[in-house]
Amino acid sequence: MLLGDLARRGARVTVLSNDSVADRVRAAGLEFTPYRLGPRHDPRSRETDVLKLWEARTPAESSRLIRDRVMFGPAEALCRDTLRAAEECGAELLAADYTLFGPLVAAERLGLPHIVLMNTIYPLPTAALAGLRAARSGPFTYLFTRMLAQGLPRLNEVRERFGLAPLATAQEQYERAGATVVTCHPRFDPASASVPPRVHYVGPQVDPPARVPARLPGPARRVLVSLSTTDQPEEALLVDALVRAAELVGAAEGGADIAFEFLGGVLGHRAELPANVTARGYVPLEEHLPYADLVLHHGGFGTTTRALLWGVPAIIFGSFQEQFNSARRLDELGAGTGMRRDSDPADIAAAILDRIAAPRRAAARDCARALHAEHDRNAAARVFAEQAARADRAAP
């Protein structure tokens, strides 16, 4: 939404990324240029997925894969791609995902004003997340900070190749940007009370519904199962447990009217399914959320945000990084809970029956109304406009 919005406001926007997103970029009215040296990544299949998170068995292993295969391993290649693309399109302002250090180095090398985009909660330590509260908020900040420390030598090698002085911490690379944009509601992020002034919360870049929709009348309550487009650790075992939990829910007292829809083709070619389970393909989550009473998912930020905006409670089966933080924050807001991925199907069934109950759904809807009231569609565009104006004032 953000880049399309900038284009509608008259900006010429060029997206440098993998070929796998080219069609979506052009459909949004943006210009596209592909990586030439950077890794070719398409998470829709195992063969073309660079990250391969299913290889990890612990959150620490997941962090290592992200560090080596996304953040720092390809930094030099992405820096060169960015230098080339910026010259070709005559870039005046650069925005880069916070996990891609190569483009940030390129922006500094070119002297371009630039913005760091964080499509999650703020991942760096703040006073609001000190001590015991940090431990209770989940491992994201700790693991991310450790990744930065481990990746610093590689980052400084890349900086040296492009004539830049070494940094004392990798975090300093973010601090050289004019602004950091966090696409998250402050209400959802405990760190929001104490971030630096250059950090701006602009809300998730999806338009919320005009109002929190009422659940459509009908005989069935609906549970959406929306797992990742990429294979996660022990995914098949989790899917088996969720199918068995659905069967147990259907046989439980008060559960006969609950229907399960598994999105994204995760049920594969299973020949037999419980009567209350339907397999769906890849469909936009927004098409189903207005009809949902509960969502089961991994805790990815996009799915978590959408469920919140539509007022649908969730159960999160996280495996790494911010997924654990999402589960804990939803629990604090009364809009969801987290469970271990290896939970017993009977325990999952009990949690489903609890979370789909009317009081739980009402709490999630109350949270959605509060988020709608805080939503500012123009917040991100204002930050970009301010950085562009600063660049114009600084130009000779």
For each residue, the residues with C-beta under 8 A, 3 or more apart:
1: 4 5 205 206 207
2: 5 6 183 202 205 380 381
3: 6 7 13 15 28 30
4: 1 7 8 28 29 30
5: 1 2 8 9 377 380 381
6: 2 3 9 11 13 381 384
7: 3 4 10 11 12 13 28 29 30
8: 4 5 29
9: 5 6 381
10: 7
11: 6 7 384
12: 7 31 89
13: 3 6 7 30 31
14: 30 31 32 33 85 89 91
15: 3 21 25 30 31 32 33
16: 33 34 35 81 82 85 103
17: 21 22 25 32 34 35
18: 21 34 35 38 40 41 42
19: 22 34 35 40 42
20: 41 42 43 44 48
21: 15 17 18 24 25 32
22: 17 19 25 26 32 34
23: 26 27
24: 21 27 28
25: 15 17 21 22 28 30 31 32
26: 22 23 29 30 31 32
27: 23 24
28: 3 4 7 24 25
29: 4 7 8 26
30: 3 4 7 13 14 15 25 26
31: 12 13 14 15 25 26 89
32: 14 15 17 21 22 25 26
33: 14 15 16 85 88 89
34: 16 17 18 19 22
35: 16 17 18 19 38 39 40 77 78 81
36: 81 84
37: 77 78 80 81
38: 18 35 74 77 78 81 102
39: 35 50 69 74 77
40: 18 19 35 48 50
41: 18 20 48 49 50 51
42: 18 19 20 45 48 49
43: 20 48 49 51 229 230
44: 20 48 49 229
45: 42 48 49
46: 49 52 54 231
47:
48: 20 40 41 42 43 44 45
49: 41 42 43 44 45 46 52 230 231
50: 39 40 41 69 70
51: 41 43 65 66 69 70 230
52: 46 49 55 65 69 231
53: 56 62 65 230 231 232 233 319 320
54: 46 230 231 232 233 234 235
55: 52 61 65 233
56: 53 59 61 62 64 65 233 319 320
57: 61 233
58: 61 62
59: 56 62 63 139 143 319 320 321 324
60: 63 64 143
61: 55 56 57 58 64 65
62: 53 56 58 59 65 66 233 319 320 321
63: 59 60 66 67 143 144 146 147 320 321
64: 56 60 61 67 68
65: 51 52 53 55 56 61 62 68 69 70
66: 51 62 63 69 70 71 99 147 321
67: 63 64 70 71 72 73 147 150 151
68: 64 65 71 72 73
69: 39 50 51 52 65 66 73 74
70: 50 51 65 66 67 73 74 99 100
71: 66 67 68 75 99 100 101 147 151
72: 67 68 75 101 151 154 155
73: 67 68 69 70 154
74: 38 39 69 70 77 78 102
75: 71 72 78 79 100 101 102 105 154 155 158
76: 79 80 102 157 158 161
77: 35 37 38 39 74 80 81 102
78: 35 37 38 74 75 81 82 100 101 102 103 106
79: 75 76 82 83 102 103 105 106 109 158 162
80: 37 76 77 83 84 102 106
81: 16 35 36 37 38 77 78 84 85 102
82: 16 78 79 85 86 94 96 102 103 106 107
83: 79 80 86 87 106 109 110
84: 36 80 81 87 88
85: 14 16 33 81 82 88 89 91
86: 82 83 89 90 91 94 106 107 110 112
87: 83 84 90 91
88: 33 84 85
89: 12 14 31 33 85 86
90: 86 87
91: 14 85 86 87 94 110 112
92: 112 113 388 391
93: 112 113 114 115 384 387 388 391
94: 82 86 91 103 106 107 112 113 114 115
95: 114 115 116 117 181 384
96: 82 100 103 104 107 114 115 116 117
97: 100 103 117 119
98: 116 117 118 119 123 174 180
99: 66 70 71
100: 70 71 75 78 96 97 103 104
101: 71 72 75 78 104 105 151 155 158 170 173
102: 38 74 75 76 77 78 79 80 81 82 105 106 158
103: 16 78 79 82 94 96 97 100 106 107
104: 96 100 101 107 108 114 116 173 174 176 177
105: 75 79 101 102 108 109 155 158 159 162 164 173
106: 78 79 80 82 83 86 94 102 103 109 110 112 162
107: 82 86 94 96 103 104 110 112 113 114 177
108: 104 105 111 112 114 164 173 176
109: 79 83 105 106 162 163 164
110: 83 86 91 106 107
111: 108
112: 86 91 92 93 94 106 107 108 391
113: 92 93 94 107 178 387 388 390 391 394
114: 93 94 95 96 104 107 108 177 178 387
115: 93 94 95 96 177 178 179 180 181 383 384 387
116: 95 96 98 104 174 177 179 180 181
117: 95 96 97 98 180 181 183
118: 98 121 122 123 180 181 182 183 184
119: 97 98 183 205 301 302
120: 123 182 183 184 301 322
121: 118 140 182 184 188 189 191 301 322 325 326 329
122: 118 126 182 184 189 191 192 195 199
123: 98 118 120 140 141 144 145 322
124: 141 144 145 171 174 191
125: 129 130 134 141 145
126: 122 129 130 191 193 194 195
127: 130 194
128: 133 190 191 192 193 194
129: 125 126 133 134 137 141 190 191
130: 125 126 127 133 134
131: 134 135
132: 135 136
133: 128 129 130 136 137 190
134: 125 129 130 131 137 141 142
135: 131 132
136: 132 133 328
137: 129 133 134 140 141 190 325 328 329
138: 141 322 324 325 327 328
139: 59 142 143 321 324 325
140: 121 123 137 143 144 321 322 324 325
141: 123 124 125 129 134 137 138 144 145 191
142: 134 139 145 146
143: 59 60 63 139 140 146 147 320 321
144: 63 123 124 140 141 147 148 321
145: 123 124 125 141 142 148 149
146: 63 142 143 149 150
147: 63 66 67 71 143 144 150 151
148: 144 145 151 152 169 170 171
149: 145 146 152 169 170
150: 67 146 147
151: 67 71 72 101 147 148 154 155 170
152: 148 149 155 156 167 169 170
153: 156 157
154: 72 73 75 151 157 158
155: 72 75 101 105 151 152 158 159 167 170 173
156: 152 153 159 160 166 167
157: 76 153 154 160 161
158: 75 76 79 101 102 105 154 155 161 162
159: 105 155 156 162 164 165 166 167
160: 156 157 163 164 166
161: 76 157 158
162: 79 105 106 109 158 159
163: 109 160
164: 105 108 109 159 160
165: 159
166: 156 159 160
167: 152 155 156 159 170 172 173
168: 172
169: 148 149 152 172
170: 101 148 149 151 152 155 167 173
171: 124 148 174 175
172: 167 168 169 175 176
173: 101 104 105 108 155 167 170 176
174: 98 104 116 124 171 177 180
175: 171 172 196 198
176: 104 108 172 173
177: 104 107 114 115 116 174 180 198
178: 113 114 115 198 387 390
179: 115 116 198 199 200 383 386 387
180: 98 115 116 117 118 174 177 196 198 199 200
181: 95 115 116 117 118 200 202 380 383
182: 118 120 121 122 189 192 195 199 200 201 202
183: 2 117 118 119 120 202 203 204 205 380
184: 118 120 121 122 188 189 192 201 203 204 301 305
185: 188 189 201 203 204 308 371 374 375
186: 189 192 193 201 374
187: 192 333 370 371 374
188: 121 184 185 305 308 329 333 371
189: 121 122 182 184 185 186 192 201 329
190: 128 129 133 137 193 329
191: 121 122 124 126 128 129 141 194 195
192: 122 128 182 184 186 187 189 195 201
193: 126 128 186 190
194: 126 127 128 191
195: 122 126 182 191 192 199 201
196: 175 180 199
197:
198: 175 177 178 179 180
199: 122 179 180 182 195 196
200: 179 180 181 182 379 383
201: 182 184 185 186 189 192 195 379
202: 2 181 182 183 205 376 379 380 383
203: 183 184 185 371 374 375 376 379 380
204: 183 184 185 305 306 309
205: 1 2 119 183 202 380
206: 1 286 305 306 309
207: 1 377
208: 309 310 368 371 372 375
209: 212 213 290 309 310
210:
211: 372
212: 209 310 311 365 368 369 372
213: 209 290 310 311
214:
215: 221 291 292 293 361
216: 290 291
217:
218:
219: 257
220: 257 258 259
221: 215 257 258 259 293 294 356
222: 258 259 260 261 288 291 292 293 294
223: 246 258 259 260 261 292 293 294 295 296 352 356
224: 261 263 285 288 289 292 294 295 296 297 312
225: 242 260 261 262 263 266 295 296 297
226: 263 264 285 295 296 297 303
227: 232 235 238 239 263 264 266 297 298
228: 231 232 235 298 300
229: 43 44 264 282
230: 43 49 51 53 54
231: 46 49 52 53 54 228 235
232: 53 54 227 228 235 238 298 319
233: 53 54 55 56 57 62 319 341
234: 54 237 238 341 342
235: 54 227 228 231 232 238 239 266
236: 239 240
237: 234 240 241 341 342
238: 227 232 234 235 241 242 317 341
239: 227 235 236 242 243 262 266 267
240: 236 237 243 244
241: 237 238 244 245 342 343 344 345 348
242: 225 238 239 245 246 260 262 296 345 348
243: 239 240 246 247 262 267 270 273 274 277
244: 240 241 247 248 345
245: 241 242 248 249 345 346 348 349 352
246: 223 242 243 249 250 260 274 276 277 349
247: 243 244 250 251 274 276 277
248: 244 245 251 252 345 346 349
249: 245 246 252 255 258 260 276 349 352 353
250: 246 247 255 256 258 274 275 276
251: 247 248 255
252: 248 249 255 349 353
253:
254: 353
255: 249 250 251 252 258 349 353
256: 250
257: 219 220 221
258: 220 221 222 223 249 250 255 276 352 356
259: 220 221 222 223 276 277 278
260: 222 223 225 242 246 249 274 276 277 278
261: 222 223 224 225 278 280 288
262: 225 239 242 243 266 267 277 278 279 280
263: 224 225 226 227 266 280 281 282 283 285 288
264: 226 227 229 280 281 282
265: 268 279 280 281 282
266: 225 227 235 239 262 263
267: 239 243 262 270 273 277 279
268: 265
269:
270: 243 267 273 279
271:
272:
273: 243 267 270 277 278 279
274: 243 246 247 250 260 277
275: 250
276: 246 247 249 250 258 259 260
277: 243 246 247 259 260 262 267 273 274
278: 259 260 261 262 273
279: 262 265 267 270 273
280: 261 262 263 264 265 283 288
281: 263 264 265
282: 229 263 264 265
283: 263 280 287 288
284: 287
285: 224 226 263 288 289 303 306
286: 206 289 290 306 310
287: 283 284
288: 222 224 261 263 280 283 285 291 292
289: 224 285 286 292 295 306 307 310 312
290: 209 213 216 286 310
291: 215 216 222 288
292: 215 222 223 224 288 289 295 310 312
293: 215 221 222 223 312 313 356 361
294: 221 222 223 224 312 313 314 315 352 355 356 361
295: 223 224 225 226 289 292 303 307 312 313 314 315
296: 223 224 225 226 242 314 315 317 352
297: 224 225 226 227 300 303 304 307 314 315 316 317
298: 227 228 232 303 316 317 318 319 323
299: 303 304 316 317 318 322 323 324 326 327 338
300: 228 297 303 304 323 326
301: 119 120 121 184 304 305 322 326
302: 119 305 306
303: 226 285 295 297 298 299 300 306 307 314
304: 297 299 300 301 307 308 314 316 326 330
305: 184 188 204 206 301 302 308 309
306: 204 206 285 286 289 302 303 309 310
307: 289 295 297 303 304 310 312 313 314 335 336 364
308: 185 188 304 305 311 330 335 364 367 368 371
309: 204 206 208 209 305 306 368 371 372
310: 208 209 212 213 286 289 290 292 306 307 368
311: 212 213 308 361 364 365 366 367 368 369
312: 224 289 292 293 294 295 307 361 364
313: 293 294 295 307 330 335 336 355 356 360 361 363 364
314: 294 295 296 297 303 304 307 330 335 336 337 355 364
315: 294 295 296 297 336 337 338 339 348 351 352 355
316: 297 298 299 304 323 326 327 330 336 337 338 339
317: 238 296 297 298 299 338 339 340 341 343
318: 298 299 323 324 326 327 338 341
319: 53 56 59 62 232 233 298 323 341
320: 53 56 59 62 63 143 323 324
321: 59 62 63 66 139 140 143 144 324
322: 120 121 123 138 140 299 301 325 326
323: 298 299 300 316 318 319 320 326 327
324: 59 138 139 140 299 318 320 321 327 328 338
325: 121 137 138 139 140 322 328 329
326: 121 299 300 301 304 316 318 322 323 329 330 338
327: 138 299 316 318 323 324 330 331 336 337 338
328: 136 137 138 324 325 331 332 338
329: 121 137 188 189 190 325 326 332 333
330: 304 308 313 314 316 326 327 333 335 336 337 338
331: 327 328 334 336 337 338
332: 328 329
333: 187 188 329 330 336 363 367
334: 331 360 363 364 366 367
335: 307 308 313 314 330 363 364 367
336: 307 313 314 315 316 327 330 331 333 355 364
337: 314 315 316 327 330 331 351 355
338: 299 315 316 317 318 324 326 327 328 330 331
339: 315 316 317 343 347 348 351
340: 317 343
341: 233 234 237 238 317 318 319
342: 234 237 241
343: 241 317 339 340 347 348
344: 241 347 348
345: 241 242 244 245 248 348 349
346: 245 248 349 350
347: 339 343 344 350 351
348: 241 242 245 315 339 343 344 345 351 352
349: 245 246 248 249 252 255 345 346 352 353
350: 346 347 353 354
351: 315 337 339 347 348 354 355
352: 223 245 249 258 294 296 315 348 349 355 356
353: 249 252 254 255 349 350 356 357
354: 350 351 357 360
355: 294 313 314 315 336 337 351 352 360
356: 221 223 258 293 294 313 352 353 360 361
357: 353 354 360 361
358: 361 362
359: 362 363
360: 313 334 354 355 356 357 363 364
361: 215 293 294 311 312 313 356 357 358 364 365
362: 358 359 365 366
363: 313 333 334 335 359 360 366 367
364: 307 308 311 312 313 314 334 335 336 360 361 367 368
365: 212 311 361 362 368 369
366: 311 334 362 363 369 370
367: 308 311 333 334 335 363 364 370 371
368: 208 212 308 309 310 311 364 365 371 372
369: 212 311 365 366 372 373
370: 187 366 367 373 374
371: 185 187 188 203 208 308 309 367 368 374 375
372: 208 211 212 309 368 369 375
373: 369 370
374: 185 186 187 203 370 371
375: 185 203 208 371 372
376: 202 203 379
377: 5 207
378: 381 382
379: 200 201 202 203 376 382 383
380: 2 5 181 183 202 203 205 383 384
381: 2 5 6 9 378 384 385
382: 378 379 385 386
383: 115 179 181 200 202 379 380 386 387
384: 6 11 93 95 115 380 381 387 388
385: 381 382 388 389
386: 179 382 383 389 390
387: 93 113 114 115 178 179 383 384 390 391
388: 92 93 113 384 385 391 392
389: 385 386 392 393
390: 113 178 386 387 393 394
391: 92 93 112 113 387 388 394 395
392: 388 389 395
393: 389 390
394: 113 390 391
395: 391 392
396:
